[in-house]
């Protein structure tokens, strides 16, 4: 692992870069810095945005000194992370295959598995939300079994349903709102990952952990009704 290093992003933001790689250990350093800045606010910092391997720090250039800000952020980035609070862990129900996971059979065949074995491999890990992006609440997860990795579709779908669970390359994700995607659809959760009427609107945040729990299509429909009425559906287990 390298860094951290500071990259200027215009006159009101810096990127604290830990290396151009998708790696859980690198991402843990990003999350540690994000939490350290929340625990020890630096004057002038307006907002932080964690990504796979860097933390974007927005600041007010009229109320902080650039050099002092960089020095303080680097000191926090290199500091002791042992006292950080443990991650939140969520149990997320997912209905796999069929109309809710149209690519499961093809993905299983590509991996040399039965669809049932593919599901078992997908639910086995404890995933880490490495970043939120692309669409409001879209959660990129680290920890996918390498045997399930597959290049993205040659032709993206123009519309993928909200709350879809998908695989693209060496990653898996929990979608949020309806939108285009070239990822392979393996299932769907009845939970509303993003709901602008809810506080907070985002169900997950970077640094959270997720375990998937398979449910039937009938149970998905039942829980979807409850989710529409405001029920959380997901269970916090840590």
C-alpha positions as CSV (number, residue, x, y, z in Angstrom):
1,X,0.0,0.0,0.0
2,X,1.2,3.5,-0.8
3,X,0.5,7.0,0.3
4,X,-1.3,8.8,1.4
5,X,-0.8,11.6,-1.0
6,X,-2.7,14.8,-1.5
7,X,-4.1,15.7,-4.9
8,X,-5.6,19.2,-5.4
9,X,-9.1,19.2,-6.9
10,X,-9.7,22.8,-7.9
11,X,-9.4,25.5,-5.2
12,X,-12.0,24.1,-2.8
13,X,-11.3,20.3,-2.5
14,X,-8.4,17.9,-2.1
15,X,-8.3,14.1,-2.7
16,X,-6.4,12.0,-0.1
17,X,-5.2,9.1,-2.3
18,X,-4.1,5.8,-0.9
19,X,-3.5,4.0,-4.2
20,X,-5.3,3.4,-7.5
21,X,-6.6,-0.1,-6.6
22,X,-9.8,-1.8,-5.4
23,X,-8.7,-3.4,-2.2
24,X,-10.4,-3.9,1.1
25,X,-7.3,-2.9,3.2
26,X,-6.9,0.3,1.2
27,X,-10.6,1.1,1.5
28,X,-10.4,0.6,5.3
29,X,-7.8,3.3,5.4
30,X,-10.1,5.6,3.5
31,X,-12.9,4.9,5.9
32,X,-10.6,5.4,8.9
33,X,-9.7,8.8,7.7
34,X,-13.3,9.7,7.0
35,X,-14.3,8.7,10.6
36,X,-11.3,10.5,12.0
37,X,-12.3,13.7,10.4
38,X,-15.8,13.3,11.7
39,X,-14.5,12.7,15.2
40,X,-12.0,15.5,15.1
41,X,-13.5,18.2,12.8
42,X,-10.9,20.3,11.0
43,X,-11.9,24.0,10.7
44,X,-13.0,24.8,7.1
45,X,-13.9,21.3,6.1
46,X,-17.3,21.3,4.6
47,X,-17.9,17.7,3.4
48,X,-16.1,14.4,2.9
49,X,-16.8,11.8,0.2
50,X,-15.2,8.4,0.6
51,X,-14.4,6.3,-2.6
52,X,-12.7,3.0,-3.2
53,X,-9.2,4.3,-2.6
54,X,-9.4,8.0,-1.8
55,X,-11.2,10.5,0.3
56,X,-12.4,13.7,-1.3
57,X,-12.4,16.6,1.2
58,X,-14.4,19.7,0.3
59,X,-13.3,22.8,2.2
60,X,-14.0,26.6,2.3
61,X,-10.8,28.3,1.0
62,X,-11.9,31.5,2.7
63,X,-11.8,30.0,6.2
64,X,-8.9,27.6,6.1
65,X,-5.2,27.6,5.1
66,X,-4.5,25.1,2.4
67,X,-1.1,24.0,3.7
68,X,-2.3,23.7,7.2
69,X,-5.3,21.7,6.1
70,X,-3.2,19.3,4.1
71,X,-0.8,18.8,7.0
72,X,-3.7,18.1,9.4
73,X,-5.4,15.7,7.1
74,X,-2.2,13.8,6.4
75,X,-1.5,13.5,10.2
76,X,-5.0,12.0,10.7
77,X,-4.5,9.7,7.8
78,X,-1.3,8.3,9.3
79,X,-2.7,8.1,12.8
80,X,-3.8,5.2,15.0
81,X,-7.1,3.8,13.9
82,X,-7.5,1.2,16.7
83,X,-10.2,3.1,18.5
84,X,-12.6,3.4,15.6
85,X,-16.1,2.1,16.2
86,X,-17.0,-1.2,14.6
87,X,-18.9,-1.2,11.3
88,X,-22.6,-1.5,11.1
89,X,-23.6,-4.9,9.7
90,X,-26.9,-5.4,7.9
91,X,-28.8,-8.6,7.0
92,X,-30.4,-7.9,3.6
93,X,-33.1,-10.2,2.2
94,X,-32.7,-11.0,-1.5
95,X,-34.9,-13.0,-3.9
96,X,-32.5,-14.7,-6.5
97,X,-33.2,-15.7,-10.1
98,X,-36.4,-15.7,-12.1
99,X,-37.8,-12.3,-13.1
100,X,-36.0,-10.7,-10.1
101,X,-32.6,-12.0,-11.2
102,X,-32.7,-12.5,-14.9
103,X,-29.0,-13.2,-15.4
104,X,-28.5,-15.8,-12.6
105,X,-28.7,-18.8,-14.8
106,X,-26.2,-17.4,-17.4
107,X,-23.9,-16.2,-14.7
108,X,-23.9,-19.7,-13.1
109,X,-23.2,-21.3,-16.4
110,X,-20.3,-18.9,-17.0
111,X,-18.9,-19.8,-13.5
112,X,-19.4,-23.6,-14.1
113,X,-21.9,-23.8,-11.3
114,X,-25.5,-24.7,-10.8
115,X,-27.7,-21.6,-10.0
116,X,-28.2,-22.9,-6.5
117,X,-24.4,-23.1,-6.0
118,X,-24.0,-19.7,-7.4
119,X,-26.5,-18.3,-4.9
120,X,-24.7,-20.1,-2.1
121,X,-21.4,-18.6,-3.2
122,X,-23.0,-15.1,-3.4
123,X,-24.5,-15.2,0.1
124,X,-21.4,-16.6,1.8
125,X,-19.2,-13.5,2.3
126,X,-19.6,-10.6,4.6
127,X,-19.5,-7.7,2.2
128,X,-18.1,-4.2,2.8
129,X,-19.8,-1.1,1.3
130,X,-16.7,0.4,-0.3
131,X,-18.4,3.5,-1.7
132,X,-21.7,5.0,-2.6
133,X,-22.0,6.4,-6.1
134,X,-23.3,6.4,-9.7
135,X,-26.9,6.9,-8.5
136,X,-28.3,8.0,-5.1
137,X,-27.6,5.2,-2.6
138,X,-26.0,2.8,-5.1
139,X,-23.8,0.6,-3.0
140,X,-20.6,-0.9,-4.4
141,X,-19.6,-3.9,-2.3
142,X,-16.2,-5.5,-1.8
143,X,-15.7,-9.2,-1.0
144,X,-17.2,-11.0,-3.9
145,X,-16.1,-14.6,-4.5
146,X,-13.6,-14.4,-7.4
147,X,-15.3,-17.4,-9.0
148,X,-18.4,-15.3,-9.6
149,X,-16.6,-12.5,-11.4
150,X,-17.7,-11.8,-14.9
151,X,-17.1,-8.9,-17.4
152,X,-20.0,-6.5,-17.7
153,X,-22.6,-7.0,-20.4
154,X,-21.6,-5.9,-23.9
155,X,-24.9,-4.1,-24.2
156,X,-26.1,-2.4,-21.1
157,X,-29.8,-2.5,-20.2
158,X,-31.4,1.0,-20.4
159,X,-33.6,0.3,-17.4
160,X,-32.7,-1.9,-14.4
161,X,-35.3,-2.0,-11.5
162,X,-34.6,-0.3,-8.2
163,X,-33.0,-2.4,-5.5
164,X,-31.5,-4.9,-7.9
165,X,-28.5,-7.0,-6.7
166,X,-25.9,-7.4,-9.5
167,X,-22.4,-8.5,-10.4
168,X,-20.1,-6.5,-12.7
169,X,-16.4,-7.5,-13.1
170,X,-15.0,-8.5,-9.7
171,X,-17.7,-6.5,-7.8
172,X,-21.2,-6.9,-6.6
173,X,-23.6,-4.1,-5.8
174,X,-27.0,-3.3,-4.3
175,X,-28.8,-0.9,-6.6
176,X,-30.9,2.0,-5.5
177,X,-33.2,3.8,-8.0
178,X,-34.1,2.6,-11.5
179,X,-31.5,3.3,-14.1
180,X,-29.2,1.9,-16.8
181,X,-26.7,-0.8,-16.1
182,X,-24.4,-3.2,-17.8
183,X,-24.1,-5.4,-14.7
184,X,-25.5,-8.9,-14.4
185,X,-28.7,-9.2,-12.4
186,X,-28.7,-12.0,-9.9
187,X,-31.6,-10.9,-7.6
188,X,-33.5,-8.1,-5.9
189,X,-34.0,-7.0,-2.4
190,X,-37.5,-5.7,-1.3
191,X,-35.8,-3.0,0.8
192,X,-35.8,0.6,-0.4
193,X,-32.1,1.4,-0.6
194,X,-32.9,5.1,-1.3
195,X,-36.1,6.9,-0.2
196,X,-36.1,10.7,-0.3
197,X,-39.0,10.7,2.1
198,X,-37.1,8.8,4.8
199,X,-34.5,10.2,7.2
200,X,-31.9,9.3,6.4
201,X,-32.7,8.8,2.8
202,X,-29.8,6.4,2.3
203,X,-30.2,3.0,3.8
204,X,-26.4,2.1,3.7
205,X,-23.3,4.2,4.0
206,X,-19.7,3.6,3.1
207,X,-18.0,1.4,5.6
208,X,-21.1,-0.7,6.4
209,X,-21.1,-4.4,6.2
210,X,-23.8,-6.5,4.4
211,X,-24.7,-10.1,4.5
212,X,-27.4,-11.4,2.1
213,X,-30.2,-13.7,3.1
214,X,-32.1,-15.6,0.3
215,X,-35.9,-15.4,0.3
216,X,-38.6,-16.7,-2.0
217,X,-40.3,-14.7,-4.7
218,X,-43.5,-14.7,-2.6
219,X,-41.7,-13.4,0.4
220,X,-40.2,-10.7,-1.8
221,X,-43.6,-9.5,-2.8
222,X,-44.9,-9.5,0.8
223,X,-41.9,-7.6,2.1
224,X,-42.1,-5.1,-0.8
225,X,-45.5,-4.1,0.3
226,X,-44.2,-3.5,3.9
227,X,-41.3,-1.5,2.5
228,X,-43.6,0.7,0.6
229,X,-45.4,1.4,3.8
230,X,-42.2,2.5,5.5
231,X,-40.8,-0.7,7.0
232,X,-37.0,-1.0,7.0
233,X,-37.0,-4.7,5.9
234,X,-33.2,-5.0,6.5
235,X,-32.1,-6.1,9.9
236,X,-29.1,-4.5,11.7
237,X,-27.2,-7.5,13.3
238,X,-24.1,-5.7,14.5
